[in-house]
Amino acid sequence: MTLLALTCKKEPPVAPPLTSEQDTTSHNFTWTQYTFGGSGGSSSFKDVAIINDSDVWAIGTIYAIDNTMYNAAHWDGKEWGLKRISLNLYNSDCTVAGSYFGGMVSVFAFKDGNVIMTDGGDIVQWNGLSYSHLPCSNSVRTGAITKFWGISANDFYAVGATGTVLYFSGGAWTKLSSGTTIDLRDVWGNADGSEVWACGYSNDLSQSILLQYNGSLWNTIWLQQGTSTPPYEDLVLTQWASDKFLYVGSASGIFLTPLSGNDTTRRVVVLNSVPHLIRGSSNNNIAVATDYKSIWHYNGSTWFEETPDELLKPLYSIAVSGNTIAAVGFDATGLNWMGEISIGRRN
């Protein structure tokens, strides 16, 4: 593991405020990079979740120097430890046929500290003491899972390929009709779960969609088919909701839609690259992970482009909690990719 620390003290650019009600927070973060990998193959982290400053999970595919493959890393407040989490292989009737150590693609942390993670099929739960496997979703799942969002480990949604939307409650899965076969890449809901949004795009980049769930039906609220379509103009890749706004990240920038009133959707910032994920902890603490190692931060008044590492290293995911930002991706500057985690702590 290699380590690099630096401090970013750039002056934030001037940008129009979203609302005069919001207090501002500092853009001044100190960034630390942690890299993992070896000679056994290319490594990368695909997702990250923050429980608190001493409890952070990053998942992906990581080849250590001894060529052992790991699929998670955990921060305990002092150091990162690589993990080999066993995943179950299922046959057609969902009985356990064996186990393996495969790469993970998504992780989600609930407010009570429970964590769920997946390779796209099997879902592993960590309760702070031990791992367990959730019931198999093969009978209702049509595509690989890509993202989670929910209230608790017994009340959450999973979205995935070919329009897959699943709901887990009472220890069982329910398949929900999304009305689309477009691959869904992200999902997020409001605090009480009364509204949930999902978005995605097709592999050939010809279609993109934004869905909203009202508690009974998933409705298409925006659909792009091959041409620039207002208000998001281009492929929608991610979204995040606060108590007041829905933030949508497309290839044309970040857009804001008020969740009440008559205000219309508008673009609030044009990014220098494509956003992969947008997350926040409040209306004045939002971050966006993009291609080419760029992290954009919104403090309630301005958007500011953080550059924790000047090299071009794509980011896949980001998490925000209070004064901490965690972003993950890979470093492709060597023969074998290195998985990289960037931690920003507000000064």
C-alpha positions in Angstrom: 0.0 0.0 0.0 1.3 3.5 -0.8 0.3 6.7 0.8 0.3 10.3 -0.4 -1.1 13.4 1.4 -1.6 16.9 0.1 -3.8 20.0 0.9 -5.9 21.8 -1.7 -6.4 25.5 -1.0 -7.7 26.8 -4.3 -10.1 29.7 -4.3 -13.6 28.6 -5.3 -15.1 29.9 -8.5 -18.0 32.2 -8.4 -21.3 30.5 -9.2 -24.9 31.5 -8.7 -26.4 30.3 -5.4 -29.2 27.7 -5.5 -31.1 29.3 -2.7 -30.5 32.1 -0.2 -31.6 29.8 2.7 -28.5 27.6 2.6 -25.5 28.1 4.9 -22.2 27.4 3.4 -19.4 25.0 4.4 -15.7 25.1 3.5 -14.2 23.7 0.3 -10.9 23.3 2.1 -10.2 19.6 2.3 -6.9 17.8 3.0 -6.7 14.7 0.8 -5.0 11.4 1.4 -4.6 8.7 -1.2 -4.3 4.9 -0.5 -3.4 2.5 -3.3 -3.7 -1.2 -3.4 -2.6 -3.8 -5.9 0.2 -6.1 -7.1 1.3 -8.2 -10.0 -1.6 -10.7 -10.0 -3.8 -8.5 -12.2 -5.4 -5.1 -12.5 -7.2 -3.8 -9.4 -9.9 -1.3 -8.9 -12.5 -0.1 -6.4 -16.1 0.2 -7.6 -18.0 1.6 -4.6 -17.6 3.1 -1.2 -19.7 3.7 1.9 -19.1 5.7 5.1 -20.6 4.7 8.4 -18.5 7.2 10.4 -14.9 8.4 10.4 -13.7 5.2 11.9 -15.8 2.8 9.8 -15.5 3.0 6.0 -16.0 0.2 3.4 -14.6 0.1 -0.2 -15.3 -2.8 -2.5 -14.0 -4.0 -5.8 -11.3 -6.3 -7.1 -7.9 -6.0 -5.5 -4.9 -8.2 -6.2 -2.3 -8.1 -3.4 1.4 -8.4 -3.9 1.2 -12.2 -3.2 -1.4 -12.5 -6.1 -4.3 -13.2 -3.6 -7.5 -11.6 -4.8 -9.5 -9.5 -2.2 -12.9 -7.9 -2.8 -13.2 -5.3 0.0 -11.2 -3.0 2.2 -12.2 -1.7 5.6 -11.0 1.4 7.4 -11.1 1.1 11.2 -10.0 4.6 12.1 -6.3 3.7 12.0 -5.6 1.7 8.9 -7.1 -0.1 5.9 -7.4 -3.8 6.0 -8.1 -5.9 2.9 -10.9 -8.5 3.1 -11.8 -11.7 1.3 -15.5 -12.0 1.7 -17.0 -15.3 0.6 -19.9 -15.2 -1.9 -22.4 -17.9 -2.6 -22.9 -19.6 -5.9 -26.5 -20.6 -6.6 -28.1 -23.1 -8.9 -31.5 -22.5 -10.6 -33.5 -23.2 -7.5 -31.4 -21.0 -5.3 -29.8 -23.6 -3.1 -26.2 -23.0 -2.2 -23.9 -24.8 -4.6 -20.6 -23.5 -3.3 -18.7 -20.4 -2.5 -16.1 -18.2 -4.1 -14.2 -14.9 -3.7 -15.4 -12.7 -6.5 -15.1 -9.0 -7.2 -17.8 -6.8 -5.6 -19.6 -4.0 -7.5 -21.8 -2.2 -4.9 -21.9 -1.4 -1.2 -24.5 0.5 0.9 -24.4 1.5 4.6 -27.6 2.0 6.6 -27.8 4.5 9.5 -27.8 1.8 12.1 -24.4 0.6 10.9 -25.5 -2.5 8.9 -23.8 -2.8 5.5 -24.8 -4.7 2.4 -22.6 -5.5 -0.6 -22.9 -7.5 -3.7 -21.1 -8.9 -6.7 -24.3 -8.3 -8.7 -26.0 -11.5 -7.6 -25.3 -12.7 -4.0 -25.9 -10.0 -1.3 -23.8 -10.1 1.8 -24.8 -8.3 5.0 -22.3 -7.2 7.7 -23.8 -6.3 11.1 -20.6 -5.1 12.7 -19.7 -8.5 14.1 -20.3 -11.1 11.4 -21.3 -11.7 7.7 -24.5 -13.4 6.5 -26.1 -13.9 3.1 -29.5 -12.5 2.3 -32.1 -14.8 0.6 -31.4 -15.4 -3.1 -33.0 -13.1 -5.5 -32.5 -15.2 -8.6 -36.2 -16.1 -9.0 -37.2 -12.4 -9.4 -34.0 -10.8 -10.7 -33.6 -10.3 -14.4 -30.3 -8.5 -14.4 -27.2 -8.0 -12.3 -27.6 -5.6 -9.4 -25.7 -2.3 -9.6 -26.8 -0.1 -6.7 -28.7 -0.1 -3.4 -30.7 2.4 -1.4 -33.0 2.0 1.5 -34.0 2.8 5.1 -32.7 -0.4 6.7 -31.3 -3.8 5.9 -34.9 -5.1 5.9 -36.3 -2.2 3.9 -34.3 -1.4 0.7 -34.3 -1.3 -3.1 -31.9 -2.8 -5.5 -31.6 -1.7 -9.2 -29.7 -3.3 -12.0 -29.3 -4.4 -15.6 -32.3 -4.7 -18.0 -34.5 -2.5 -15.9 -34.2 -4.6 -12.8 -35.9 -3.1 -9.7 -36.2 -5.2 -6.5 -37.6 -4.4 -3.1 -36.4 -6.3 0.0 -38.7 -6.4 3.1 -39.8 -9.0 5.6 -36.9 -11.2 4.7 -38.2 -11.6 1.1 -37.8 -10.1 -2.3 -40.4 -8.4 -4.5 -39.9 -7.7 -8.1 -41.2 -4.2 -9.1 -42.0 -3.3 -12.7 -39.9 -0.5 -13.9 -41.5 -0.3 -17.4 -38.1 -0.3 -19.1 -35.3 -2.7 -20.1 -32.6 0.1 -20.0 -29.8 -0.8 -17.6 -30.4 1.1 -14.3 -27.2 2.4 -12.7 -28.2 4.4 -9.7 -31.0 4.6 -7.1 -31.8 7.0 -4.2 -34.8 8.1 -2.1 -35.9 10.7 0.3 -35.6 10.4 4.1 -38.9 8.5 4.7 -38.8 6.5 1.5 -42.0 7.9 0.1 -40.2 8.8 -3.1 -37.4 6.9 -4.8 -35.6 7.7 -8.0 -33.6 5.5 -10.4 -31.7 6.3 -13.5 -29.5 4.6 -16.2 -28.6 4.2 -19.8 -28.2 1.5 -22.4 -24.8 0.0 -23.2 -24.8 1.4 -26.7 -25.5 4.9 -25.2 -28.6 5.3 -27.4 -31.1 5.6 -24.5 -31.2 7.0 -21.0 -34.0 7.2 -18.4 -35.0 8.7 -15.1 -37.7 7.0 -13.0 -39.6 8.0 -10.0 -41.4 5.6 -7.5 -44.4 7.0 -5.6 -44.8 4.0 -3.3 -46.9 2.0 -5.7 -45.7 2.6 -9.3 -42.5 3.4 -11.1 -43.1 6.3 -13.5 -40.8 7.5 -16.3 -40.2 11.2 -15.8 -37.6 11.6 -18.5 -36.5 9.5 -21.5 -33.8 10.2 -24.0 -33.6 8.3 -27.3 -30.6 9.2 -29.3 -30.9 13.1 -29.4 -30.5 15.9 -26.9 -33.6 15.9 -24.7 -34.4 18.7 -22.2 -33.9 19.3 -19.4 -31.0 16.9 -18.8 -29.8 17.0 -22.5 -27.6 13.9 -22.4 -27.2 10.5 -20.7 -28.3 10.6 -17.1 -25.8 8.6 -14.9 -26.7 9.4 -11.3 -29.0 11.2 -8.9 -29.2 12.2 -5.3 -32.1 13.8 -3.3 -32.0 16.1 -0.3 -35.0 17.2 1.7 -35.6 20.0 -0.8 -34.0 19.1 -4.2 -33.3 16.3 -6.6 -29.8 16.6 -8.1 -29.3 14.8 -11.4 -26.0 14.2 -13.0 -25.8 13.9 -16.8 -23.0 14.1 -19.3 -24.1 17.8 -19.7 -23.6 18.7 -16.0 -25.4 18.7 -12.7 -29.1 19.7 -12.7 -31.4 20.7 -9.9 -35.1 20.1 -9.5 -37.0 21.5 -6.5 -39.2 18.9 -4.8 -41.9 21.4 -4.1 -43.2 24.6 -5.6 -43.3 25.7 -9.2 -39.6 26.2 -10.0 -38.4 24.3 -13.0 -35.3 22.1 -13.5 -32.1 24.0 -14.2 -28.4 23.2 -14.7 -26.3 24.5 -11.8 -22.8 23.5 -12.9 -21.0 22.3 -16.1 -18.4 19.7 -15.3 -15.1 19.1 -17.0 -15.9 15.4 -17.3 -18.7 12.9 -17.0 -20.2 12.4 -13.5 -20.2 8.8 -12.2 -21.9 9.4 -8.9 -23.4 12.3 -6.8 -23.9 12.0 -3.1 -24.3 14.4 -0.2 -25.0 14.7 3.5 -27.0 17.9 3.4 -28.1 20.7 1.0 -24.7 22.4 1.6 -22.4 19.4 1.5 -22.6 17.5 -1.9 -19.9 15.9 -3.9 -19.6 14.4 -7.4 -17.1 11.8 -8.6 -16.2 12.1 -12.3 -13.9 10.6 -14.9 -10.3 11.7 -14.8 -9.9 12.1 -11.0 -12.1 15.1 -10.5 -14.2 15.6 -7.4 -16.7 18.5 -7.4 -18.0 19.9 -4.1 -21.0 22.1 -3.4 -21.0 24.1 -0.2 -24.4 25.7 -0.4 -23.2 28.6 -2.4 -20.6 27.6 -4.9 -19.4 24.5 -6.8 -15.6 23.9 -6.6 -13.5 21.3 -8.4 -11.3 19.5 -6.0 -8.1 17.8 -7.4 -6.8 15.4 -4.8 -4.4 13.9 -7.4 -3.3 15.7 -10.5 -2.9 12.5 -12.5 -5.7 11.3 -14.6 -7.3 8.5 -12.6 -11.0 7.7 -13.1 -13.4 7.6 -10.1 -16.3 5.2 -9.9 -18.0 6.2 -6.7 -18.1 8.7 -3.8 -19.6 8.9 -0.3 -20.1 12.0 1.9 -20.5 12.1 5.7 -20.1 15.3 7.7 -16.6 16.6 7.2 -15.4 13.5 5.3 -15.5 12.6 1.6 -14.4 9.1 0.3 -13.9 8.5 -3.4 -12.7 5.3 -5.1 -11.5 4.2 -8.5 -8.2 3.1 -10.0 -4.7 4.2 -11.1 -4.0 3.1 -14.6 -0.5 4.6 -14.9 1.3 1.3 -14.5 1.2 -2.1 -16.2 -1.4 -3.4 -13.7 -4.1 -1.0 -12.5 -3.9 -0.2 -8.8 -7.1 0.3 -6.8 -7.2 3.7 -5.2 -9.1 5.3 -2.3 -9.1 9.1 -1.8 -10.1 10.4 1.6 -10.8 14.1 2.0 -11.1 15.6 5.5 -12.4 19.2 5.9 -10.0 21.5 7.6 
